[in-house]
């Protein structure tokens, strides 16, 4: 009887674990800028459900999952409202420009219709002198219309060009928001995967470096999430400085980073050594004057894309190399 109860509990926890992971995957798919952090957070929390746990631990994990979901909902709602507002602005400007052109064309269409009616009336005059005078006046009027239309067209074209520049700027800004990690300013998972797909289609050699900070949860628990966020930003800045402009440095989850390097495994290996030498090290915990410096390091692994491989294949190999680099005691330490 007791064994049956334990089996039922294990089955329930496994289902709970799978459901939480599915929620994270769906959130990342629906709204990558907000969903990737949620997916990473839920993955860490649900991992606790794969081992024996007490009732209190289940309650605590559930509460933490609820907080993650609430934070994600607020972030996603803000992003959607921002994107919707920007799209509305672009559409409004486009509509205004089209309306202005349409109004101008209608105005001159009316004038040219009146001009045609006047010419028709002139053709019915019997006096040749009056006809010549009338045609002369009509010719002057027509030249005036054409001159005005040319001037207005120049102004309209200049205005349209200016508006197109605004549209392009808005679209670039929206694309930047959609492909950027809001905390660190690095690229996000969506952008780095898009670059990987482009290189795979072009059969261009590239390598992936996968990084995961060691013991970062302990840092958050010790100094708080604000201090943890600041350490992530510091680490991201140091990491970015080691790479070329055409390499893609991305934060893809809580304390997980990916770098796409143009080149083979030897190029990626050289960058790995520089990360271990220059990026891993002592960082100041800002916002906490009593806190000492902490030693922050990342487990890292690299893999080169081979022709015929999918994006997931090379990512999996890079992750496997990274996990093999994890120290036995995955903890952060105070700087000596």
Helices and strands as residue ranges (DSSP letters): H 2-30, H 32-47, G 48-50, H 55-123, H 128-178, H 189-201, E 206-213, H 216-223, H 225-241, E 248-253, E 256-262, H 265-274, I 275-279, E 281-283, E 294-296, E 298-304, H 311-324, E 333-334
